[in-house]
């Protein structure tokens, strides 16, 4: 090997290392710092709103290439509150969400569409697909997602999607069907930082 070809090989290797290093740095992991998850049931006789401010998770994303986004958000079921203590006990009890056997609700991101990148200090509307698990059952769902990235270390996001309780083996007692809807709207707001 001549000095000239050795120099070219070395320069190409350095360029490849630099290129892969830049790509690796572009992928960031944002850890959830604050979370607010809500649910809404609109039945003929009653609207029930519930919430929790407890949860955890992380989102791994390259702001310039959203196709590689991944992550998981986890909510402890036992922390859900509706404003009525007895109803809360029933909600997390064995006849409903059964927090004793199924302690968490999770959303795992499997895909993102609607935009290819995030722009600093601009809201970006997306669709995120993922696997939602509650009551020990996992189903694919699609959520509307609005994301705002500060251009640095902070990301804010709001996702909203609907589920049907019977898809997750949660049965509504006929005595309360007029007060609890099978269709539930879920919204999750997060603030995450690197």
Residue pairs with C-beta under 8 A, 6 or more apart in sequence:
1 9
23 62
26 62
26 63
26 64
26 65
27 60
27 61
27 62
27 68
28 60
28 61
28 62
28 63
28 194
29 58
29 59
29 60
29 194
30 58
30 59
30 60
30 61
30 71
30 154
30 155
30 192
30 193
30 194
31 57
31 58
31 192
31 193
31 194
32 55
32 56
32 57
32 58
32 59
32 73
32 190
32 191
32 192
33 191
33 192
33 193
34 53
34 190
34 191
35 52
35 53
35 54
35 55
35 56
35 57
35 73
35 75
35 188
35 189
35 190
35 191
36 51
36 52
36 53
36 188
36 189
36 190
37 51
37 52
37 55
37 75
37 186
37 187
37 188
37 189
38 49
38 50
38 51
38 186
38 187
38 188
39 49
39 50
39 51
39 80
39 184
39 185
39 186
39 187
40 47
40 48
40 49
40 50
40 184
40 185
40 187
41 47
41 48
41 180
41 181
41 183
41 184
42 181
42 183
42 185
43 177
43 178
43 179
43 180
43 181
44 178
45 178
45 179
46 178
46 179
46 180
48 82
48 87
48 179
48 180
49 82
49 83
50 80
50 81
50 82
50 91
51 80
51 81
52 75
52 76
52 79
52 80
52 81
53 79
54 75
54 76
54 79
55 73
55 74
55 75
55 76
55 79
55 188
56 73
56 74
57 71
57 72
57 73
57 74
57 190
57 192
58 71
58 72
58 192
59 69
59 70
59 71
59 109
59 155
59 157
59 192
60 68
60 69
60 70
60 71
61 68
61 69
61 70
61 71
61 118
61 155
62 68
62 69
63 117
63 118
63 149
64 117
64 118
65 116
65 117
66 112
66 115
66 116
66 117
66 118
66 126
67 111
67 112
67 116
69 109
69 111
69 112
69 128
70 109
70 110
71 108
71 109
72 106
72 107
72 108
72 109
73 106
73 107
73 188
73 190
74 104
74 105
74 106
75 104
75 105
75 106
75 188
76 99
76 103
76 104
77 92
77 97
77 99
77 102
77 103
77 104
77 105
77 134
78 92
78 99
78 103
80 88
80 91
80 92
80 97
81 88
82 88
82 91
90 96
91 97
92 98
92 99
93 99
94 100
94 101
95 171
95 173
96 170
97 134
97 135
97 170
98 135
98 136
101 136
102 134
102 135
102 136
104 133
105 132
105 133
105 134
106 131
106 132
106 133
106 134
107 130
107 131
107 132
107 133
107 141
107 143
107 159
107 188
108 130
108 131
108 133
109 128
109 129
109 130
110 129
110 130
110 131
110 140
111 128
111 129
111 130
112 126
112 127
112 128
112 129
112 145
113 126
113 127
113 129
114 124
114 125
114 126
114 127
115 124
115 125
115 126
118 124
118 147
118 149
119 149
120 149
120 150
120 151
120 152
121 148
121 149
121 150
121 151
122 148
123 146
123 147
123 148
124 146
124 147
124 148
124 149
125 144
125 145
125 146
126 144
126 145
126 146
126 147
127 142
127 143
127 144
127 145
128 142
128 143
128 145
128 159
129 140
129 141
129 142
129 143
130 140
130 141
130 143
131 138
131 139
131 140
131 141
132 138
132 139
132 140
132 141
132 161
132 163
133 139
134 163
134 168
134 170
135 168
135 169
135 170
136 169
137 167
137 168
137 169
139 163
139 167
139 168
141 161
141 163
142 161
143 159
143 160
143 161
144 159
144 160
144 161
145 157
145 158
145 159
146 157
146 158
147 155
147 156
147 157
148 155
148 156
148 157
149 155
149 156
153 193
153 194
154 191
154 192
154 193
154 194
155 190
155 191
155 192
155 193
156 189
156 190
156 191
156 192
157 189
157 190
157 192
158 187
158 188
158 189
158 190
159 187
159 188
160 185
160 186
160 187
160 188
161 185
161 186
162 183
162 184
162 185
162 186
163 183
163 184
163 186
164 182
164 183
164 184
165 171
165 172
165 182
165 183
165 184
166 172
166 182
172 180
172 182
